Amino acid sequence: MKRIDTEAHFFTPSYAQEMRERSAPPRTEVTADGVRLWDEPSLPDFEHLRSHRVEEALCEIGEARLALMDQAGIDVQVLSLSTPGCEQLEQENGSRVAATSNDELAAVIEKHPDRFVGLAALAPSVDQPDIAVDELVRTVNELGFRGAKVNSHIHDTYLDDDRYSPLWEAMSDLGVPLYLHPTIPHRSMAIPYMGLGFALLGPSLGFGAETALSATRMIAAGVFERFPNLKVILGHLGEGLPFWLYRLDFISTRRFMDIGHDHLEKLPSEYLRENFIFTTSGNFRSGPTQLVLDEFGFDHLMLASDYPYESMSDATGFVDSLDLNPDEARQLNSGTAEAVFGL
């Protein structure tokens, strides 16, 4: 049975070097203990540590990664540039780094066209959003990429900002999805998390809360009213939003409240059903997975590992542990991904 891992991350050598040469966040510094990261420009003093093992795995997009894929039974990986990404860079640097990373990824895919699929790195700017549109069009039409990944905020703005509408229009016209990925929250949201380390601000809560907010803002701001064909992918079983369906609709369905989403044609939950796809990346629990399947169905969930932050074998082993019939297993392992990415 074919398996497509729809969230796996990488660094290119030039991207890793760029991060190491910077003096302002986002930047990295290699130490004996690991790689220190300053991801978020609005939190210039907040740092965390990434192991040398993870950094090396990010930079390895060749035979060693292919061997791990074979071991885990993964036929194809959808590759996206890992955080901190290009969004928080200054516009000129961000556009340059994104284009170079995309070209280097395209060269890897050319060597292994049956094993790797690319998502574009973009640097949408609050001042020059059209530059990201041009790069998206180039990567899809010239490099054969199947979508783009954008992290959950851009400087001090979220993705519902009208300045990014040209990018969503281009994605809709091209028929490619957006992978909306977590990053460390902006300072305005991060302050209550501070003082308890990276885990709270990052993977255990901050990442999911930030990304769920970003996605919900897109719904509430009417992004999918304007671009009904736009598809958004959320990892980690939907960043908690499938659990919140009833509450997301509460304001719209309780007319005794004097505020609501009356400007929307549909309930917030309906946009989640029509415009969003979820993945299993880094959330290998059967109960939450069953909730997503019960609420959205197998055509809304895709296998993903979140490699190298998670194990590919853990991802495929988890899916194998679910009580699925052959058709369901095929849909979860590859069928939905083939439809979403046009494979």
Residue frames as qw, qx, qy, qz and C-alpha x, y, z in Angstrom:
[[0.000, 0.887, 0.462, 0.000, 0.00, 0.00, 0.00],
 [0.401, 0.523, -0.017, 0.752, 1.33, 3.42, -0.97],
 [0.418, -0.733, -0.364, 0.394, 2.15, 5.89, 1.80],
 [0.303, 0.654, 0.054, 0.690, 2.60, 9.66, 1.41],
 [0.466, -0.484, -0.403, 0.621, 4.07, 11.56, 4.34],
 [0.190, 0.811, 0.368, 0.413, 2.50, 14.99, 3.96],
 [0.178, -0.957, 0.141, -0.181, 4.57, 16.91, 6.52],
 [0.856, -0.199, 0.020, 0.477, 8.33, 16.50, 6.59],
 [0.029, -0.989, 0.060, 0.130, 10.85, 19.29, 7.00],
 [0.817, 0.189, 0.057, 0.542, 14.28, 20.19, 5.68],
 [0.143, -0.871, 0.163, 0.440, 17.02, 22.79, 5.63],
 [0.763, 0.581, -0.057, 0.276, 19.21, 23.51, 2.65],
 [0.703, -0.135, -0.149, 0.682, 22.91, 24.22, 3.28],
 [0.192, 0.397, 0.082, 0.894, 22.49, 27.84, 2.22],
 [0.474, -0.685, -0.271, -0.483, 19.48, 28.34, 4.48],
 [0.797, -0.478, -0.252, 0.270, 21.29, 26.86, 7.48],
 [0.567, 0.042, -0.050, 0.821, 24.27, 29.10, 6.77],
 [0.062, -0.597, -0.215, -0.771, 22.04, 32.16, 6.38],
 [0.628, -0.700, -0.265, -0.213, 20.51, 31.57, 9.81],
 [0.795, -0.346, -0.151, 0.474, 23.97, 31.13, 11.37],
 [0.458, 0.201, 0.061, 0.864, 25.33, 34.36, 9.89],
 [0.178, -0.759, -0.314, -0.543, 22.50, 36.60, 11.05],
 [0.236, 0.137, -0.543, 0.794, 22.89, 38.86, 14.08],
 [0.429, -0.024, 0.277, -0.859, 19.17, 39.51, 14.67],
 [0.450, 0.193, 0.851, -0.188, 16.28, 37.03, 15.00],
 [0.976, -0.151, 0.123, -0.096, 15.50, 34.79, 13.32],
 [0.323, 0.703, -0.626, 0.097, 18.96, 33.32, 13.71],
 [0.963, -0.239, -0.121, 0.021, 20.83, 30.27, 14.98],
 [0.001, 0.787, -0.594, 0.170, 24.12, 29.64, 16.72],
 [0.889, 0.057, -0.453, 0.032, 25.92, 26.29, 16.77],
 [0.326, -0.705, 0.522, -0.352, 27.28, 25.35, 20.21],
 [0.124, 0.287, -0.945, 0.100, 28.75, 22.23, 21.77],
 [0.347, 0.141, 0.777, -0.506, 25.37, 21.43, 23.35],
 [0.414, 0.560, 0.716, 0.063, 23.31, 21.90, 20.21],
 [0.200, 0.370, 0.344, 0.839, 21.97, 24.65, 18.00],
 [0.021, -0.495, -0.487, 0.719, 20.58, 27.69, 19.80],
 [0.137, 0.513, 0.614, 0.583, 17.63, 29.36, 18.05],
 [0.094, 0.418, 0.297, -0.853, 16.15, 32.81, 18.26],
 [0.275, 0.396, 0.808, 0.339, 13.04, 32.32, 16.11],
 [0.012, 0.829, 0.551, 0.095, 10.82, 35.29, 16.80],
 [0.341, 0.428, -0.037, 0.836, 11.92, 38.91, 16.13],
 [0.373, -0.702, -0.088, -0.599, 9.41, 40.28, 18.65],
 [0.819, -0.569, 0.074, -0.023, 11.07, 38.11, 21.35],
 [0.497, 0.726, -0.439, 0.182, 14.76, 38.91, 20.75],
 [0.177, -0.576, 0.710, -0.365, 15.86, 37.50, 24.11],
 [0.856, -0.076, 0.386, -0.336, 13.94, 34.21, 23.89],
 [0.342, 0.510, -0.759, -0.218, 16.04, 31.29, 22.77],
 [0.904, -0.156, 0.314, -0.245, 15.72, 27.52, 22.74],
 [0.204, -0.528, 0.792, 0.229, 17.96, 24.60, 21.89],
 [0.895, 0.316, -0.101, -0.298, 17.73, 22.15, 18.99],
 [0.787, -0.356, 0.464, 0.196, 19.87, 19.02, 19.11],
 [0.011, -0.543, 0.658, 0.521, 22.67, 18.45, 16.63],
 [0.332, 0.132, 0.924, 0.136, 20.88, 15.25, 15.60],
 [0.370, 0.728, 0.530, -0.229, 17.76, 17.14, 14.50],
 [0.132, 0.826, -0.231, -0.497, 19.79, 19.81, 12.72],
 [0.160, -0.353, 0.828, 0.405, 21.73, 17.16, 10.82],
 [0.359, 0.360, 0.861, 0.026, 18.52, 15.33, 9.90],
 [0.309, 0.818, 0.248, -0.418, 16.98, 18.56, 8.60],
 [0.105, 0.754, -0.453, -0.464, 19.98, 19.13, 6.33],
 [0.247, -0.176, 0.917, 0.258, 20.03, 15.55, 5.00],
 [0.681, 0.437, 0.177, -0.561, 17.71, 15.26, 1.98],
 [0.425, 0.514, -0.682, -0.300, 19.40, 12.36, 0.28],
 [0.609, 0.096, -0.782, -0.096, 20.19, 8.71, 0.69],
 [0.115, 0.004, -0.805, 0.582, 20.03, 8.62, 4.50],
 [0.461, 0.147, 0.286, -0.827, 16.55, 10.12, 4.50],
 [0.688, 0.189, -0.471, -0.519, 15.43, 7.80, 1.73],
 [0.409, 0.094, -0.890, 0.175, 16.66, 4.84, 3.78],
 [0.144, 0.108, 0.667, -0.723, 14.56, 5.99, 6.75],
 [0.596, 0.209, -0.075, -0.771, 11.57, 6.40, 4.48],
 [0.623, 0.162, -0.723, -0.250, 12.03, 2.84, 3.19],
 [0.200, 0.033, -0.870, 0.449, 12.35, 1.55, 6.73],
 [0.292, 0.221, 0.505, -0.781, 9.08, 3.27, 7.71],
 [0.349, 0.420, 0.822, 0.158, 7.30, 2.18, 4.53],
 [0.190, 0.797, 0.166, -0.548, 6.96, 5.72, 3.19],
 [0.674, 0.408, 0.458, 0.412, 6.95, 6.04, -0.59],
 [0.260, 0.646, 0.178, 0.695, 6.75, 9.82, -0.93],
 [0.345, -0.535, -0.402, 0.659, 7.51, 12.79, 1.34],
 [0.144, 0.876, 0.270, 0.373, 6.04, 16.25, 0.94],
 [0.613, -0.144, -0.225, 0.743, 8.91, 18.54, 1.93],
 [0.033, -0.933, -0.189, -0.305, 8.65, 22.02, 3.44],
 [0.358, 0.492, -0.403, 0.683, 11.28, 24.38, 4.81],
 [0.538, -0.474, -0.619, 0.321, 11.47, 24.12, 8.59],
 [0.237, -0.958, -0.137, -0.085, 10.96, 26.97, 11.02],
 [0.058, 0.546, 0.367, -0.751, 11.87, 29.75, 11.52],
 [0.474, 0.661, 0.558, 0.165, 11.07, 30.10, 7.82],
 [0.383, 0.224, 0.222, 0.868, 11.34, 33.19, 5.65],
 [0.121, -0.806, -0.505, -0.286, 8.29, 35.16, 6.82],
 [0.450, -0.844, -0.157, 0.246, 10.04, 36.96, 9.66],
 [0.600, -0.093, 0.213, 0.765, 13.06, 38.04, 7.61],
 [0.098, 0.609, -0.056, -0.785, 13.40, 41.51, 6.20],
 [0.733, 0.556, 0.198, -0.339, 11.63, 41.64, 2.83],
 [0.451, 0.721, -0.497, -0.174, 14.71, 41.69, 0.61],
 [0.088, -0.415, 0.897, -0.125, 16.42, 38.91, 2.54],
 [0.626, 0.117, 0.662, -0.395, 13.25, 36.88, 2.91],
 [0.745, 0.578, 0.012, -0.332, 12.49, 36.86, -0.80],
 [0.346, 0.664, -0.660, -0.058, 16.08, 35.97, -1.66],
 [0.249, -0.297, 0.888, -0.248, 16.31, 33.16, 0.90],
 [0.724, 0.263, 0.484, -0.415, 12.93, 31.74, -0.13],
 [0.695, 0.632, -0.209, -0.271, 13.85, 31.68, -3.82],
 [0.202, 0.583, -0.785, 0.051, 17.24, 30.08, -3.15],
 [0.436, -0.134, 0.820, -0.346, 15.73, 27.44, -0.86],
 [0.772, 0.403, 0.282, -0.402, 13.06, 26.65, -3.44],
 [0.574, 0.655, -0.461, -0.172, 15.67, 26.24, -6.17],
 [0.001, 0.454, -0.872, 0.183, 17.76, 23.95, -3.97],
 [0.611, 0.075, 0.678, -0.403, 14.71, 21.86, -3.08],
 [0.753, 0.542, -0.027, -0.373, 13.80, 21.61, -6.76],
 [0.351, 0.607, -0.711, -0.057, 17.26, 20.21, -7.48],
 [0.294, -0.205, 0.883, -0.303, 16.74, 17.50, -4.84],
 [0.707, 0.326, 0.439, -0.449, 13.32, 16.62, -6.26],
 [0.600, 0.632, -0.369, -0.324, 14.80, 16.40, -9.76],
 [0.125, 0.441, -0.886, 0.066, 17.14, 13.68, -8.48],
 [0.051, 0.136, 0.959, -0.244, 14.32, 11.76, -6.78],
 [0.348, -0.085, -0.238, -0.903, 11.10, 12.73, -8.59],
 [0.631, -0.270, -0.657, -0.311, 9.22, 9.65, -7.40],
 [0.566, -0.278, -0.643, 0.434, 10.12, 10.15, -3.73],
 [0.211, -0.384, -0.320, 0.840, 9.87, 13.88, -2.95],
 [0.095, 0.770, 0.503, 0.381, 7.23, 16.57, -3.49],
 [0.340, 0.029, -0.221, 0.914, 7.87, 20.26, -2.78],
 [0.105, -0.883, -0.454, 0.045, 5.96, 22.98, -0.98],
 [0.379, 0.648, -0.039, 0.659, 7.20, 26.48, -1.68],
 [0.418, -0.477, -0.351, 0.689, 8.86, 28.61, 0.97],
 [0.147, 0.770, 0.335, 0.523, 7.44, 32.13, 0.74],
 [0.336, -0.231, -0.345, 0.845, 8.17, 35.48, 2.34],
 [0.008, -0.787, -0.513, -0.343, 4.87, 37.38, 2.23],
 [0.310, -0.005, -0.240, 0.920, 5.54, 40.99, 3.15],
 [0.028, 0.722, 0.554, -0.414, 3.18, 43.46, 4.75],
 [0.042, 0.696, -0.144, -0.703, 4.58, 46.01, 2.30],
 [0.348, 0.469, -0.598, -0.549, 5.11, 43.95, -0.88],
 [0.730, -0.002, 0.626, -0.275, 2.83, 40.89, -0.87],
 [0.770, 0.575, -0.079, -0.267, 3.01, 40.55, -4.65],
 [0.156, 0.641, -0.752, -0.016, 6.62, 39.36, -4.40],
 [0.433, -0.132, 0.860, -0.237, 5.39, 36.20, -2.66],
 [0.748, 0.467, 0.292, -0.370, 2.71, 35.77, -5.34],
 [0.513, 0.708, -0.445, -0.195, 5.36, 35.85, -8.05],
 [0.047, -0.459, 0.880, -0.110, 7.44, 33.26, -6.21],
 [0.637, 0.116, 0.672, -0.360, 4.42, 31.01, -5.71],
 [0.738, 0.597, 0.028, -0.314, 3.57, 31.14, -9.41],
 [0.319, 0.684, -0.653, -0.074, 7.20, 30.43, -10.34],
 [0.251, -0.322, 0.891, -0.199, 7.54, 27.43, -8.04],
 [0.692, 0.269, 0.577, -0.340, 4.26, 25.88, -9.18],
 [0.698, 0.674, 0.031, -0.240, 4.54, 26.56, -12.91],
 [0.433, 0.734, -0.522, 0.024, 8.30, 26.19, -13.37],
 [0.032, -0.460, 0.842, -0.280, 9.48, 23.96, -10.52],
 [0.590, -0.135, -0.741, -0.291, 6.43, 21.73, -10.25],
 [0.010, -0.053, 0.731, -0.681, 5.74, 22.39, -6.56],
 [0.278, -0.420, -0.823, -0.264, 2.35, 21.33, -5.22],
 [0.383, -0.840, -0.372, -0.100, 1.55, 24.13, -2.78],
 [0.236, 0.596, -0.354, 0.681, 3.18, 26.37, -0.21],
 [0.582, -0.494, -0.554, 0.333, 3.82, 26.48, 3.50],
 [0.013, 0.655, -0.115, 0.747, 3.35, 29.71, 5.44],
 [0.348, -0.152, -0.735, 0.562, 3.87, 29.96, 9.18],
 [0.161, -0.657, -0.733, 0.073, 1.13, 31.20, 11.47],
 [0.019, -0.943, -0.192, 0.272, 1.96, 34.91, 11.59],
 [0.615, 0.465, 0.109, 0.627, 3.99, 37.38, 9.56],
 [0.163, 0.321, -0.274, 0.892, 5.75, 39.95, 11.74],
 [0.168, 0.135, 0.624, -0.751, 2.85, 41.43, 13.74],
 [0.601, 0.174, -0.169, -0.762, 0.09, 40.42, 11.31],
 [0.590, 0.043, 0.795, -0.133, -2.00, 37.29, 10.78],
 [0.256, 0.026, 0.785, 0.564, -2.93, 35.65, 7.52],
 [0.190, 0.718, 0.669, -0.032, -6.40, 37.19, 7.35],
 [0.105, -0.637, 0.050, 0.762, -4.86, 40.64, 6.74],
 [0.621, 0.716, 0.230, -0.222, -6.21, 42.02, 3.46],
 [0.094, 0.797, -0.513, -0.303, -2.65, 42.62, 2.26],
 [0.290, -0.273, 0.904, 0.154, -2.24, 38.85, 1.77],
 [0.700, 0.425, 0.394, -0.417, -5.41, 38.42, -0.30],
 [0.532, 0.652, -0.425, -0.333, -3.43, 38.37, -3.59],
 [0.001, -0.386, 0.922, -0.033, -1.59, 35.29, -2.32],
 [0.483, 0.170, 0.789, -0.341, -4.80, 33.42, -1.48],
 [0.637, 0.611, 0.047, -0.467, -6.26, 34.43, -4.82],
 [0.345, 0.602, -0.683, -0.226, -3.20, 33.04, -6.60],
 [0.211, -0.170, 0.948, -0.165, -3.38, 29.76, -4.67],
 [0.606, 0.385, 0.535, -0.445, -7.06, 29.44, -5.56],
 [0.581, 0.675, -0.213, -0.402, -6.37, 30.12, -9.23],
 [0.235, 0.528, -0.812, -0.082, -3.45, 27.67, -9.30],
 [0.887, -0.165, -0.280, -0.328, -5.44, 25.02, -7.41],
 [0.596, 0.187, -0.648, 0.435, -2.73, 24.41, -4.81],
 [0.592, -0.705, -0.389, -0.029, -3.13, 24.27, -1.01],
 [0.012, -0.743, 0.407, -0.531, -1.65, 26.31, 1.81],
 [0.721, -0.254, -0.576, 0.290, 0.00, 24.38, 4.64],
 [0.247, -0.819, 0.106, -0.507, -0.59, 26.63, 7.64],
 [0.768, 0.013, -0.525, 0.367, 2.22, 25.72, 10.00],
 [0.524, -0.824, -0.184, 0.110, 2.95, 26.67, 13.63],
 [0.503, 0.436, -0.324, 0.673, 5.69, 28.96, 14.77],
 [0.338, -0.301, -0.553, 0.700, 6.51, 30.62, 18.07],
 [0.011, 0.858, 0.513, 0.032, 3.73, 33.12, 18.86],
 [0.222, 0.657, -0.022, 0.720, 4.29, 36.82, 18.43],
 [0.210, 0.087, -0.574, 0.787, 5.13, 38.70, 21.61],
 [0.435, -0.208, 0.022, -0.876, 1.58, 40.04, 21.85],
 [0.869, -0.172, -0.280, -0.370, 0.35, 36.46, 22.34],
 [0.733, 0.177, -0.588, 0.291, 3.46, 34.93, 23.90],
 [0.068, -0.569, 0.451, -0.684, 3.78, 36.91, 27.13],
 [0.763, -0.384, 0.215, -0.473, 1.53, 34.65, 29.27],
 [0.977, 0.104, -0.181, 0.055, 3.61, 31.64, 28.19],
 [0.397, 0.676, -0.460, 0.416, 6.94, 33.16, 29.17],
 [0.315, -0.614, 0.566, -0.451, 9.06, 31.92, 32.04],
 [0.831, -0.133, 0.481, -0.246, 8.21, 28.24, 31.67],
 [0.441, -0.297, 0.751, 0.393, 10.50, 27.32, 28.83],
 [0.214, 0.249, -0.616, -0.716, 10.16, 26.42, 25.17],
 [0.001, -0.217, -0.973, -0.073, 7.83, 23.46, 25.70],
 [0.144, 0.626, 0.613, -0.460, 4.91, 25.62, 26.85],
 [0.200, 0.674, -0.124, -0.700, 5.48, 28.37, 24.28],
 [0.202, 0.388, -0.738, -0.514, 6.22, 25.84, 21.56],
 [0.329, 0.005, -0.878, -0.348, 5.03, 22.28, 20.91],
 [0.084, -0.276, -0.901, 0.325, 2.86, 21.54, 23.94],
 [0.098, 0.725, 0.592, -0.337, 0.50, 24.52, 23.70],
 [0.000, -0.672, 0.083, 0.736, 1.81, 27.73, 22.13],
 [0.064, -0.143, 0.745, 0.648, 2.22, 26.32, 18.62],
 [0.019, 0.434, 0.882, 0.182, -1.30, 24.89, 18.50],
 [0.016, -0.753, -0.469, 0.462, -2.98, 27.91, 20.10],
 [0.046, -0.552, 0.279, 0.785, -1.20, 30.29, 17.72],
 [0.004, 0.042, -0.796, -0.604, -2.06, 28.29, 14.61],
 [0.012, 0.557, 0.829, -0.039, -5.67, 27.66, 15.66],
 [0.005, 0.740, 0.238, -0.629, -6.07, 31.41, 16.17],
 [0.027, -0.394, 0.504, 0.768, -4.55, 32.14, 12.77],
 [0.005, -0.208, -0.893, -0.399, -6.88, 29.69, 11.02],
 [0.022, -0.666, -0.709, 0.233, -9.95, 30.91, 12.91],
 [0.009, -0.634, 0.007, 0.773, -9.13, 34.51, 12.05],
 [0.009, 0.120, -0.699, -0.705, -9.11, 33.54, 8.37],
 [0.060, -0.471, -0.869, -0.140, -12.59, 32.08, 8.79],
 [0.099, -0.728, -0.501, 0.458, -13.99, 34.98, 10.84],
 [0.066, -0.550, 0.190, 0.811, -12.51, 37.60, 8.51],
 [0.681, 0.587, 0.230, -0.372, -14.28, 36.08, 5.51],
 [0.089, -0.534, 0.708, 0.453, -11.20, 34.84, 3.64],
 [0.250, 0.089, 0.942, 0.206, -13.15, 31.78, 2.44],
 [0.393, 0.725, 0.434, -0.363, -16.10, 33.93, 1.43],
 [0.244, 0.817, -0.284, -0.438, -13.78, 35.69, -1.00],
 [0.295, 0.495, -0.789, -0.214, -11.80, 32.59, -2.00],
 [0.853, -0.139, 0.235, -0.444, -14.13, 29.61, -1.64],
 [0.921, 0.297, -0.250, 0.018, -11.74, 27.28, -3.49],
 [0.116, 0.690, -0.614, 0.364, -8.80, 27.94, -1.16],
 [0.905, -0.245, -0.346, -0.003, -7.68, 24.81, 0.67],
 [0.114, -0.748, 0.514, -0.404, -5.75, 25.03, 3.95],
 [0.808, -0.044, -0.573, 0.127, -3.93, 22.13, 5.60],
 [0.399, -0.726, 0.362, -0.427, -3.55, 22.00, 9.37],
 [0.517, 0.240, -0.799, 0.192, -1.20, 19.53, 11.04],
 [0.024, 0.103, -0.770, 0.630, -1.44, 17.90, 14.47],
 [0.034, -0.471, -0.882, 0.005, -5.03, 16.75, 13.86],
 [0.011, -0.767, -0.447, -0.460, -6.22, 20.28, 13.19],
 [0.217, 0.300, -0.354, 0.859, -4.43, 22.16, 16.00],
 [0.021, 0.230, 0.732, -0.641, -7.34, 21.45, 18.36],
 [0.347, 0.099, -0.128, -0.924, -10.04, 23.02, 16.18],
 [0.490, -0.166, -0.768, -0.378, -12.03, 19.79, 15.59],
 [0.310, -0.322, -0.770, 0.455, -12.62, 19.67, 19.34],
 [0.002, 0.340, 0.276, -0.899, -14.00, 23.24, 19.29],
 [0.003, 0.298, 0.696, 0.654, -16.62, 22.85, 16.55],
 [0.226, -0.719, -0.657, -0.009, -19.62, 23.46, 18.80],
 [0.321, -0.704, -0.199, 0.601, -18.03, 26.46, 20.49],
 [0.248, -0.104, 0.413, 0.870, -16.85, 27.96, 17.21],
 [0.107, -0.438, -0.661, -0.600, -20.47, 28.05, 16.07],
 [0.220, -0.519, -0.685, 0.461, -21.85, 29.25, 19.41],
 [0.010, 0.429, 0.084, -0.899, -22.00, 32.96, 18.61],
 [0.216, 0.077, -0.588, -0.776, -23.53, 32.31, 15.20],
 [0.380, -0.304, -0.833, -0.261, -26.25, 30.03, 16.54],
 [0.279, -0.547, -0.632, 0.473, -27.16, 31.84, 19.78],
 [0.158, 0.605, 0.339, 0.703, -29.10, 34.83, 18.50],
 [0.423, -0.860, -0.285, 0.026, -29.65, 36.22, 21.99],
 [0.585, -0.381, 0.096, 0.710, -26.04, 37.35, 21.79],
 [0.258, 0.912, 0.144, -0.286, -25.62, 40.82, 20.31],
 [0.071, 0.718, -0.588, -0.367, -22.41, 40.01, 18.44],
 [0.852, 0.087, 0.517, -0.010, -21.58, 37.28, 16.00],
 [0.302, -0.224, 0.668, 0.642, -20.40, 36.28, 12.57],
 [0.515, 0.616, 0.475, -0.359, -23.49, 37.56, 10.77],
 [0.286, 0.740, -0.364, -0.489, -21.31, 38.67, 7.86],
 [0.117, -0.278, 0.925, 0.231, -20.50, 35.03, 7.08],
 [0.650, 0.070, -0.405, -0.639, -22.74, 33.02, 4.81],
 [0.811, -0.083, -0.578, -0.043, -21.97, 29.78, 6.66],
 [0.721, -0.689, 0.065, -0.031, -21.14, 28.59, 10.15],
 [0.068, -0.780, 0.621, 0.036, -17.45, 28.58, 11.09],
 [0.644, -0.187, 0.742, -0.019, -17.59, 24.78, 11.33],
 [0.771, 0.556, 0.302, -0.069, -18.80, 24.60, 7.75],
 [0.344, 0.862, -0.373, -0.017, -15.70, 26.40, 6.52],
 [0.378, -0.529, 0.759, -0.041, -13.59, 23.92, 8.47],
 [0.754, 0.160, 0.634, -0.067, -15.38, 21.09, 6.68],
 [0.667, 0.711, 0.222, -0.008, -15.19, 22.64, 3.22],
 [0.348, 0.890, -0.251, 0.156, -11.84, 24.44, 3.16],
 [0.260, -0.705, 0.635, -0.181, -9.58, 22.57, 5.57],
 [0.893, 0.116, -0.434, 0.011, -7.69, 19.29, 5.50],
 [0.541, -0.732, 0.374, -0.177, -5.93, 17.84, 8.55],
 [0.651, 0.399, -0.637, 0.107, -2.89, 15.64, 9.05],
 [0.866, -0.433, -0.245, 0.049, -1.71, 13.23, 11.72],
 [0.512, 0.529, -0.382, 0.558, 1.65, 15.00, 12.08],
 [0.205, 0.279, -0.592, 0.728, 3.05, 14.80, 15.59],
 [0.534, -0.180, 0.331, -0.756, -0.26, 13.83, 17.24],
 [0.473, 0.106, -0.851, -0.204, -0.36, 10.06, 17.44],
 [0.285, 0.029, 0.740, -0.608, -3.36, 9.41, 19.69],
 [0.001, -0.270, -0.904, -0.333, -6.25, 7.18, 18.64],
 [0.024, 0.661, 0.648, -0.379, -9.01, 9.07, 20.48],
 [0.095, 0.683, -0.042, -0.723, -8.39, 12.48, 18.89],
 [0.002, 0.196, -0.759, -0.621, -7.80, 10.80, 15.53],
 [0.045, 0.414, 0.905, 0.088, -11.17, 9.08, 15.75],
 [0.079, 0.714, 0.383, -0.580, -12.81, 12.42, 16.61],
 [0.089, 0.514, -0.393, -0.757, -11.41, 13.96, 13.42],
 [0.038, -0.019, -0.902, -0.430, -12.54, 10.97, 11.36],
 [0.059, 0.543, 0.811, -0.212, -16.02, 10.98, 12.92],
 [0.096, 0.748, 0.233, -0.613, -16.50, 14.70, 12.32],
 [0.205, 0.708, -0.335, -0.587, -14.78, 15.12, 8.94],
 [0.926, 0.332, 0.131, -0.123, -14.26, 11.71, 7.32],
 [0.799, -0.187, 0.356, 0.447, -11.29, 9.99, 5.73],
 [0.535, 0.608, 0.272, 0.520, -11.18, 12.45, 2.82],
 [0.089, -0.941, 0.055, -0.321, -10.14, 15.17, 5.29],
 [0.619, -0.688, 0.378, 0.041, -7.22, 13.44, 7.02],
 [0.721, 0.582, -0.364, 0.095, -3.74, 12.60, 5.71],
 [0.885, -0.263, -0.099, 0.372, -0.78, 10.65, 7.05],
 [0.260, 0.839, -0.258, 0.402, 2.08, 12.88, 8.22],
 [0.796, -0.156, -0.419, 0.409, 5.10, 12.45, 10.46],
 [0.199, -0.972, 0.086, -0.088, 6.51, 15.93, 11.26],
 [0.873, -0.082, 0.049, 0.477, 9.99, 14.49, 10.63],
 [0.599, 0.165, -0.717, 0.317, 12.63, 15.04, 11.98],
 [0.295, -0.410, 0.417, -0.756, 10.85, 16.30, 15.10],
 [0.825, -0.086, 0.400, -0.389, 8.95, 13.01, 15.14],
 [0.351, -0.250, 0.865, 0.258, 9.83, 9.54, 13.88],
 [0.499, 0.209, -0.515, -0.665, 8.60, 8.40, 10.48],
 [0.369, -0.043, -0.928, -0.022, 8.23, 4.85, 11.82],
 [0.070, 0.277, 0.689, -0.667, 6.16, 6.10, 14.75],
 [0.414, 0.310, -0.051, -0.854, 3.86, 7.87, 12.29],
 [0.569, 0.145, -0.658, -0.471, 3.28, 4.85, 10.06],
 [0.260, -0.062, -0.924, 0.272, 3.14, 2.47, 13.03],
 [0.241, 0.233, 0.497, -0.800, 0.44, 4.61, 14.61],
 [0.576, 0.253, -0.245, -0.737, -1.70, 4.56, 11.47],
 [0.496, 0.114, -0.844, -0.167, -1.21, 0.80, 11.22],
 [0.065, -0.079, -0.847, 0.521, -2.47, 0.44, 14.80],
 [0.459, 0.151, 0.156, -0.862, -5.84, 1.98, 13.93],
 [0.472, 0.235, 0.845, -0.094, -8.76, -0.34, 13.25],
 [0.364, 0.550, -0.204, -0.724, -9.22, 0.47, 9.57],
 [0.836, 0.326, 0.440, -0.009, -10.57, -1.51, 6.65],
 [0.643, 0.037, 0.403, 0.650, -8.45, -1.62, 3.45],
 [0.239, 0.740, 0.369, 0.510, -10.26, 1.26, 1.77],
 [0.343, -0.936, -0.076, -0.022, -9.97, 3.47, 4.85],
 [0.691, -0.476, 0.264, 0.476, -6.28, 2.66, 5.25],
 [0.557, 0.318, 0.418, 0.644, -5.63, 3.45, 1.60],
 [0.040, 0.887, 0.286, 0.361, -7.43, 6.79, 1.89],
 [0.486, -0.865, 0.049, 0.113, -5.55, 7.82, 5.02],
 [0.722, -0.329, 0.349, 0.500, -2.15, 6.68, 3.79],
 [0.337, -0.110, 0.496, 0.793, -2.29, 8.15, 0.30],
 [0.199, 0.598, 0.708, 0.319, -5.72, 8.74, -1.23],
 [0.085, -0.934, -0.292, 0.189, -6.50, 12.09, 0.36],
 [0.370, -0.621, 0.305, 0.620, -2.95, 13.34, -0.24],
 [0.384, 0.142, 0.677, 0.611, -3.14, 12.44, -3.91],
 [0.100, 0.786, 0.571, 0.217, -6.36, 14.44, -4.23],
 [0.254, -0.903, -0.128, 0.322, -5.15, 17.45, -2.23],
 [0.310, -0.639, 0.416, 0.567, -1.76, 17.76, -3.92],
 [0.677, 0.633, -0.114, -0.358, -2.82, 16.56, -7.37],
 [0.241, -0.522, 0.802, 0.162, -0.41, 13.61, -7.35]]
